[in-house]
Amino acid sequence: MNWLQDNAWLGWLGLAIALAAVEVATVDFVFVMLAGGALAGSLAAALGAPFGAQVIVAAVVGALLVFLVRPLVRSRFLEGVSDHGIGASSLVGRSAQVVQAVTEYDGRVKLGGELWSARLADGARVCEAGEEVRVVAIHGATAIVSAEKAITDR
């Protein structure tokens, strides 16, 4: 036990590595900030600070990183992640051909070469077979459409 007291910085370093490993699994930028606090505790231990001071340094640095640095890092790395223009979300804004009249409850459209269930967006007029419509949203397997001018297919 005496060795651990003499080499407390290694304990803090081990904690920092463990927290960094958890961060790899979560990718939420919380555990990496706490790992930064543990590294600060390791530095305090290496400089000979008593254990209580090491804990305070680690807690203060970890809290500062979580509350000041994490929001900046999240905004930098996670901006624009929500939509990559693939899958069903890529169909929003495209045009579709009405196959069966589309009402607020039911209808069918040909969209991206496939037959989709469709219904009208709020306030849109009924669309008859043969009309071109614009997809305003996708809810599950149902295209929400409007008779407004559709953008050119990509």
Residue pairs with C-beta under 8 A, 6 or more apart in sequence:
4 11
8 45
8 51
8 54
9 42
9 43
9 45
9 46
10 42
11 45
12 38
12 39
12 41
12 42
12 45
12 54
12 58
13 38
13 39
13 42
15 35
15 38
15 41
16 35
16 36
16 38
16 39
16 42
17 35
19 31
19 32
19 34
19 35
19 38
20 31
20 32
20 35
22 31
23 29
23 30
23 31
23 32
23 35
29 70
29 73
29 74
29 77
30 66
30 70
33 62
33 65
33 66
33 69
33 70
34 62
34 65
34 66
36 61
36 62
36 65
37 57
37 58
37 59
37 60
37 61
37 62
37 63
37 65
38 58
38 62
40 57
40 58
40 61
40 62
41 54
41 55
41 57
41 58
41 61
43 57
44 53
44 54
44 57
44 58
45 51
45 54
49 57
83 89
88 138
89 138
90 154
91 111
91 112
91 135
91 138
91 143
92 135
92 136
92 137
92 138
93 134
93 135
93 136
93 150
93 151
94 111
94 112
94 134
94 135
94 150
94 151
94 153
94 154
95 132
95 133
95 134
95 135
95 150
95 151
95 152
95 153
96 109
96 110
96 111
96 116
96 118
96 132
96 133
96 134
96 135
96 143
96 145
96 150
97 109
97 110
97 111
97 130
97 131
97 132
97 133
98 107
98 108
98 109
98 118
98 127
98 128
98 129
98 130
98 131
98 132
98 133
98 145
99 108
99 109
99 110
99 115
99 129
100 106
100 107
100 108
100 129
101 107
101 126
101 127
101 128
101 129
102 108
102 109
102 118
102 119
102 120
102 126
102 127
102 133
102 145
103 119
103 120
103 126
104 119
104 120
105 119
106 117
106 118
106 119
107 117
107 118
107 119
107 120
107 127
107 145
108 115
108 116
108 117
108 118
109 115
109 116
109 118
109 133
109 143
109 145
110 116
111 118
111 135
111 143
116 141
116 142
116 143
117 141
117 142
117 143
118 133
118 142
118 143
118 144
118 145
119 142
119 144
119 145
120 126
120 127
120 144
120 145
120 146
121 136
121 137
121 144
121 145
121 146
124 145
124 146
124 147
124 148
125 147
127 133
127 145
127 147
131 147
132 150
133 145
133 146
133 147
133 148
133 150
134 145
134 146
134 147
134 148
134 149
134 150
134 151
135 143
135 144
135 145
135 150
136 144
136 145
136 146
137 143
137 144
138 144
